Amino acid sequence: MANFLFVSLDVSLIADIAWRVSEEGHHVRYFIGAETDKTIGDGFVEKSADWRADIDWADVIVFDDIWDGDHIGVGKIADELRAQGKAVVAGTPATDLLEDDRGFAMTVLENHGVKTTRHKTFTDFDEAIAQVEKDRCAYVIKPLGEVQNIKRLLYVGHRPDGGDVIDVLRAYKKAWGHRMKGFQLQKKVHGVEVAVCGFFNGKKFIEPININFEHKKLFDGNIGPSTGEMGTSMFWSKRNRLFNETLGRLEGWLADTGYVGSIDINCIVNGTGIYPLEFTPRFGYPTIMLQAASMKTPIGNFLAGLARGEDVALRINKGFQVGVRICLPPFPFNDPKTFEENSSNAAIVFQNGKTDGVHIQDAKRVDGQWRAGGRVVLFVTGQGITMQEARQQAYRRVKNIIIPNMYYRTDIGQRWIEGDGDRLLAWGYLT
């Protein structure tokens, strides 16, 4: 057994994994930097009041994100700890930039022979508007820096002449010009949205690799405001064409940087090629919870092996996995008054008393009672030999849960069944 220190230098993201590792018998302490999130995980995992004071105690240190408050910097901290001989799961200064600077990310991909969609980074709204007026095509607006975490600012154009993108850029100039210091325009590509994810031990990828499908919009049918994530479906695979033509080409670069942890590239693929959209050079949320649920290898042992640079075995369950987020008002928006009136401290009830497949997000436990500590309360997972079986198990578990005012999507995994799986197989990306 090992001593694990989990660190959220900004908002709480990794409470569930900290809890799972403690349930496996390891000693765990969890630090949360954001004052608004301090109670998340209470009653599930022991808290750290000062993570730096616990460094000497820890055998393994796990960071959950690239953000140190309102700026990136976790990669630099992690490198400093590695130089002291500590076993750390986290990125590096170079890999942090993959998420913070989309232009840098595209350059890294292009330098390693990965085809990208047309893109350009702007700091001037008028210049970007002139570009769209010239090109007359659909674009995606992707904010850079601190505001990229405000998910509703990401905009996917739908008019073929780019007229709606021009309107949105003009609106953003007025409403967000003082905060949106830069943004990237990516030419919109039609196809199947799919992500390929791998765990890296500082030297190489550990197999198998993970293929996952994000469901980002609030409502069924992928409509409504962007939320970051409402649910995920996935499966594990040997190295395939999708991996080999994206993450696989960065294996040497990642080794040179000393990266340790999970790294993901979200792509649009079609019959003509693979078009990377963005990196997640850290754990994905809630993806890591679904990945952990599908592992036969204990997640604590796996993370410790990664941090130590070991060729750790990863044993997983065959088939498919589906995970569903359960949310409370005012998610995906942040309105403290609405939250206090409708959601704060709401009781979480399990009708049959079982919590199989239930993972905590913004949750806490008070006198043995599960309570809501934020707007995204739980993540519920299911597994099966087929995607439909995985969906059925996940939603049976969801129906066992009662939280006043809770809501969730009912179509997680449905895109695979309705044709995305057939398309990916027909195009040859999964072999």
Secondary structure, DSSP 8 states (H G I E B T S, - for coil): --EEEEEESSS---HHHHHHHHHTT-EEEEEE--GGGTTTTTTTS-B-S-GGGGTTT-SEEEE--SEETTEE-HHHHHHHHHHTT-EEEB--HHHHHHHH-HHHHHHHHHHTT-----EEEES-HHHHHHHHHHH-S-EEEEE-GGGGG-GGG-EE--STTSHHHHHHHHHHHHHHTTT---EEEEE---SEEEEEEEEEESSSEEEEEEEEEEEEEEETTTEEEEEEEEEEEEEEESS-HHHHTTGGGGHHHHHHHT-EEEEEEEEEEETTEEEEEEEE-S--TTHHHHHHHTBSS-HHHHHHHHHTT------B-SSEEEEEEEE-TTTTS--HHHHHHHTTT-B-EETTS--TTEEESSEEEETTEEEE-SSEEEEEEEEESSHHHHHHHHHHHHHTEE-TT-B--S-TTHHIIIIIHHHHHHHTTT-
